[in-house]
Structures are given as structure tokens and as C-alpha cells.
Amino acid sequence: FDLESARRQLVTHNNILHSVVAALASPHDTLRLAATQVLRSMTRSARHLRTTLVDAGATQPILALLSNSNETIDVLCAASAAVCNLVLGFSAVKQQIVDSNGIDLLSRLTRPSQPGALRVNGVWAIKNLLYQSDHDIKRAVMTKISFSTIMGFLDDPCQDVQEQAVSLVRNLVFQYSESVVSEDQVHTLIDKVAGLMRTAQHRPETLKHVLYIISNLAAGPTERVRQSLVMRDSILHDVCTLLEHTDPQLRLAAVWCAQNLGWTEDKEDDNEAIMDTEVDVEGEGDDDDDGEFEVMEEPSSSSSSTAAAAAGRISRLREAGVVNKIAALAHDPDLDVRKCSKSSLSLFAKASSSSTPLPSSSSSTVVKGSTSIFIQNYVNRITGGDEEMHSD
């Protein structure tokens, strides 16, 4: 039985789709529940089919269900799961949720008095709402849901809520500005993630998201945050340890952390790289070792202060053993880890003093690999976000 084919037939059959949407307003609990479950299943379809759901006006009736304080838990669970999926990749739906008081509705689901399943779905939907959203939507979320409330999600007694909350924070600090998260709040968050690094040692998925939170914070707008991160011995120790983890996704995330902790701002390179839209955010591509490029020279005196700050941070990474371990990863069996480690070594070499050479996987000052690996560092400096379709 081809479930996706069945969904396609339902979604593209206008009479059935409109009947399902109309049933969301039925006075009968069982009919509302059935309609909501059908829509939840439909929202798990491919993106172009979910577009049909949006065009059919399914978003507002689902939000209306969430606004009904007398609605059954089963209907609320199905409706909130549908919202989780509807916002994936749809900026128009995200704005519609913001404009329709949807953030308040989702926030209600996360209250401690709600059942665990609703809290999970509420945090999940907010996480997907934040995924690569612009600053206006992020500010709207932070206006309705306080920073302290979000920090509370990370301590929720339900581990599934914690898992979604870590991803939520990762999305929140993706390309963040101080108008979204203040510097004081960032330092509070650093304290929190430093603790999470220790408590989540046996939860690889959580660890991965924590590493990307650190990576995105390091890619943020202020040098003070990067300095604060790199001065945390516990963070450097844990990043160093995870560079040797058996899971390549954790090794990759740890390399991104180190790369962004050693990053130095170079406006000219940044602007050039942003125009290179062909670079894949996840670092996919052919393992092309045919090209090579020279390690770039020291920055000019006009950028000496930022270069000195970066050199100091890289020195901290070197002292913690991070740089040596990244050098060893230049021959990692995983392609993404291999490429990211090479681009990290190139960045470190550019920012470091020539009197303190970095370890290299070769004996020359020429780094093997395509030039796009080096440019990719600037495009991917902010290490994405996390969105996840609700499939339960």
C-alpha cells in the first residue's frame, strides 16, 4: 500500500479536501477528531501537496481548534501536530500564524499544566516556526514567549520536550541579532549549554543540537560572545572530546564549533561568499582533491584588532588540543567531516601568526582540496537550523 499515493489522491481531490476542512468545525467531537487526524496525515505529504492544503484554507480552522479551551486533548494533539508540519518551508503560513495569534495558542500548549504530549507538540511547532525565520517572526515569538520560559523548556521533566527545546534554541540563535536575543541572555544561554554538554553525554541527538547552538552563538554579531565561549574550559574540553566521537554527525558538529570559535570577520570575503549560491549548506558534493589553494596571508593592519582577537581564540583552541584533533580529521572516512576539517585548518592558518604554525595533514603550506571548501566556510559559518516533520 502506497501511503504517499493515497495522500496525493486525497489532497488533490478538491471535494474531499474541502469536506475534511469543513468537518473541523463540526459540533461532534468524533468528527472533528477524524478530520483533524486526516489533515495531520495529509500534512506529512510532500511539500507541493502541503501547498494544496494551505490553499484550501486549512490553517485557520486548525488554529481555531487550538483556541477552543473546551477542545478535547486528542483533537488538540492532532491539530498541533498538523501545525508542526504546515509551517515547514512556508513563510506565508508562518506569517499567518503570527498574525492570527497563533504564537499565543502554541504557547498555551507548552504550559506545565498541560499533558506531556501537548507540551511536546507546542515546543515542536514553535521550533519549526523559528526555522530559518526572519527577525520579525523571531521577535514576535520572543515577545509572546519570554526567554526565561524558553530556558524552562530545557529543564522540562519530559525528555521529549527537552529534545525539542534544544532544537528550538538552535533555530532561535541561527543568524540571531541582539534585537532578538540580548547579549545578557546569550551569556545565560552559554551557562545553560555548558551544563547540557555534560548532562547529555548519552543522548547523541541532543548533543548534536547543543554543539550547533554553540556554533551559531560563535557565529553571532559580537566578539565578546566568542571570547566568552572560548574561555569556557568545559566547553573546549567537551568539543575536543567529541571530535573523536564514533558518530560522524557529532564529529562534524564539533568541527563547526571549533571553526566558528576561531572565525575572524572579513567583510570582503563574506560578501563574495554570500553571492556563491551554489554552495550546499550541508557540505555535500564530490570529494574533489584535484584543486589546491595557497593559505592566505595575514590580514592587513586595518583589521589587526579582529585578527588579534581571532589569533587569541585559536591559541586557546590549540592549547585545548582542538586544532591537533581537527588536523587528524583531514583524513576522516566521512566526506563532510573531512571537508569541514580542511576548511577549518585553512581558516586557522589565515588568522594565526606565522610564528605559530598550525598542524597540517601535509608538509607544505598548500592545503589540498577545492577552493570552494574555503569559500564554503564563510557561507556556512552559521550552521543552519533544524526542522522536523511530525510523524507520530
Secondary structure, DSSP 8 states (H G I E B T S, - for coil): --HHHHHHHHHH-HHHHHHHHHHTT-S-HHHHHHHHHHHHHHTTS-HHHHHHHHHTT-HHHHHHHHH-TT--HHHHHHHHHHHHHHTTT-HHHHHHHHHTTHHHHHHHHTSTTS-HHHHHHHHHHHHHHHTT--HHHHHHHHHHS-HHHHHHHTT-SSHHHHHHHHHHHHHHTTT--TTTS-HHHHHHHHHHHHHHHHHTTT-HHHHHHHHHHHHHHHTSS-HHHHHHHHT-HHHHHHHHHHTT-SSHHHHHHHHHHHHHHT----HHHHHHHHT-TTS-TT--S----S-EEE------GGGHHHHHHHHHHHHHHHHTTHHHHHHHGGG-SSHHHHHHHHHHHHHHHHHS-TTS----SSSSSEEES-HHHHHHHHHTSS----------
